Amino acid sequence: MDKLTLHEDPRSGNCYKIQLTAALLKLPLERRKYDIMRGETRTAEFLQNVNANGRIPVLQVGNRFLPESNAACWYLAEGSPLIPADRFQRADMLRWMFFEQYNHEPNVATLRFWLLFVGEGNLSKFQRDQIPAKRAGGEAALAMMNEHLAKHDWLVGASVSLADIALFPYTHVCEAGGFRLRDYPAVCAWLKRVEKLKGYVPMD
């Protein structure tokens, strides 16, 4: 396999999911760090050479660049047990990965970023007005996960998959966004199962 380099901000759950995928698969991964709060992904060099969209993570494979965290995780995991062999389970895994990007991350991760890194006092009026809806959306996403995980050890099938890896990062730090994990006991038990996986690495 070509050399793998992760262009990342270690505080990002989207970046962490790629690191975690590589760790579970024992794939060597070089990490190049950027500070998004200082605009380091908006420089002319980054835009021209890494990602014209000015965002991270980006997985560099040799001389090629693959943005979008879930696409990068799929690239790393294809052919491994992290992607189910069963056709329906593969589609169900993708369903949870889409859920993470459309329902979970825009609410849970956004509140964490606003409250932990930007600071509520520095938010615009538009952002402050969005907090109740973001919180309701995040709580709905966590509740949906909790209901499913009360009946299943993993989100898809009988073992860990990319669905779990996609949803783990921002879920396990959701309290920084004002959510209470203790309200979701099945989610808490699932977090512990992920942390016990062989090869697991914590978020920086």
Secondary structure, DSSP 4 states (H G I P E B T S, - for coil): ---EEEEE-TT-HHHHHHHHHHHHTT---EEEE--GGGTTTSSHHHHHHT-TT--S-EEEETTEEEESHHHHHHHHHTTSTTS-SSHHHHHHHHHHHHHIIIIIIIIIIHHHIIIIII-GGGS-HHHHHHHHHHHHHHHHHHHHHHHHHTT-SSSSTTS--HHHHHHHHHHHTGGGGT--GGG-HHHHHHHHHHHTSTT-----
